Amino acid sequence: MIEWTAVLDAVQLTLSGDKGPGEQALRKCWADTMPSDHAQRCVIAHYLADLQSDVAAEVEWDERALAEFADVSDAGLAPIGVPSAKGFAPSLHLNVGDGYLRMGRAEDARKHLEAGESALQEFERDGYLQFIGQGLERLRQRLEKHA
């Protein structure tokens, strides 16, 4: 199992604006994971998606993050202070839905919008989840214009 410190250091590198070295660090973390490291792989893929310049590559990483999420437990994310793994679901669906819409896959985008909104209903919308809720609303508006 890869250490969370390596993953978090790589994420911090990308968030600080060092996208090239950050992407290299995240890709190394990905290569160092085991297939059973679902929580780490979900987080790594989530951040790698944001670094892609091509929408198809971005969606591919977002899909990987969502696929890994299916096997992420609360215990898997506890080491990084995330109390509930379910709190990741709205953001993951938002990212996949946004990517699908940009690729012209409106029906697939709508499915992820609905899944994200459904997952968000389980939580009080404060701070980060309020931000994600606003993103889902913007995705809904873009889908309505697309129809």
C-alpha positions in Angstrom: 0.0 0.0 0.0 1.3 3.4 -0.9 1.7 5.9 1.9 -0.9 8.7 2.0 1.9 11.2 2.6 3.2 10.6 -0.9 -0.3 11.1 -2.4 -1.0 14.2 -0.4 2.4 15.7 -1.2 1.7 15.1 -4.9 -1.7 16.7 -4.6 -0.3 19.7 -2.8 2.3 20.1 -5.5 -0.5 20.3 -8.1 -2.6 22.7 -6.0 0.4 25.0 -5.5 0.5 25.6 -9.3 3.4 23.2 -10.2 1.2 21.2 -12.6 3.9 19.5 -14.6 5.9 18.2 -11.6 2.5 17.6 -9.8 1.3 15.4 -12.6 4.6 13.5 -12.6 4.3 12.9 -8.9 0.7 11.8 -9.1 1.5 9.4 -12.0 4.3 7.9 -9.9 1.9 7.5 -7.0 -0.5 5.8 -9.4 2.2 3.4 -10.6 3.1 2.6 -7.0 -0.4 1.7 -5.9 -1.7 -1.8 -5.8 -5.1 -2.6 -7.4 -6.5 -3.0 -3.9 -5.5 0.6 -2.9 -8.9 2.0 -3.9 -9.0 5.1 -1.7 -5.6 6.2 -2.9 -6.3 5.4 -6.5 -9.6 7.3 -6.3 -7.9 10.4 -5.0 -5.0 10.2 -7.4 -7.3 9.7 -10.4 -9.5 12.6 -9.3 -6.6 15.0 -9.3 -5.0 13.6 -12.4 -8.2 14.3 -14.3 -8.0 18.0 -13.5 -4.5 18.1 -15.0 -5.4 16.8 -18.5 -5.6 19.2 -21.4 -7.7 16.8 -23.5 -11.3 16.3 -22.4 -11.2 12.6 -23.4 -8.2 12.0 -21.2 -9.8 14.0 -18.4 -12.9 11.9 -18.5 -10.9 8.7 -18.6 -9.3 9.7 -15.3 -12.6 10.8 -13.9 -14.1 7.5 -14.8 -11.2 5.7 -13.1 -11.8 7.8 -9.9 -15.5 6.9 -9.9 -14.7 3.2 -10.6 -12.3 3.1 -7.7 -14.8 4.9 -5.5 -17.1 1.9 -5.7 -14.7 0.1 -3.3 -13.7 3.0 -1.1 -14.7 2.8 2.6 -14.8 5.3 5.3 -11.8 3.5 6.9 -9.9 3.9 3.6 -10.2 7.7 3.8 -9.9 8.1 7.6 -6.1 8.6 7.4 -6.7 11.9 5.5 -9.4 13.1 7.8 -12.4 12.4 5.6 -15.2 11.2 7.9 -17.5 9.7 5.2 -16.4 8.3 1.8 -20.0 9.0 0.6 -19.0 12.7 0.6 -16.8 12.2 -2.4 -19.7 10.9 -4.6 -21.3 14.2 -5.6 -18.0 15.7 -6.8 -17.0 12.5 -8.7 -20.4 12.5 -10.5 -20.1 16.2 -11.2 -16.7 15.8 -12.8 -17.8 12.9 -15.0 -21.0 14.6 -16.0 -19.2 17.8 -16.9 -16.8 15.9 -19.0 -19.5 13.9 -20.8 -21.4 17.1 -21.6 -18.2 18.7 -23.1 -17.8 15.6 -25.2 -21.4 15.9 -26.5 -22.7 13.0 -24.4 -25.7 14.8 -22.9 -27.7 11.8 -21.8 -24.7 10.3 -20.0 -24.1 13.7 -18.4 -27.7 13.8 -17.2 -27.3 10.4 -15.5 -24.3 11.6 -13.6 -26.0 14.9 -12.7 -28.9 12.9 -11.2 -26.5 10.6 -9.4 -24.6 13.5 -8.0 -27.7 15.4 -6.9 -29.0 12.2 -5.3 -25.8 11.6 -3.4 -25.7 15.2 -2.3 -29.1 14.9 -0.6 -27.6 12.8 2.1 -25.5 15.7 3.4 -25.9 19.2 4.8 -24.6 21.6 2.2 -22.0 23.6 3.9 -18.5 24.6 2.7 -17.2 22.2 0.1 -20.5 20.4 -0.5 -22.3 23.7 -1.1 -19.6 24.4 -3.7 -20.3 21.0 -5.3 -24.0 21.7 -5.2 -23.5 24.9 -7.1 -21.5 23.0 -9.6 -24.2 20.5 -10.1 -26.8 23.3 -10.5 -24.6 24.9 -13.2 -24.3 21.5 -15.0 -28.1 21.2 -14.9 -28.4 24.7 -16.5 -25.9 23.8 -19.2 -27.8 20.6 -19.9 -31.1 22.5 -20.2 -29.5 24.9 -22.7 -28.1 21.9 -24.6 -31.5 20.1 -24.9 
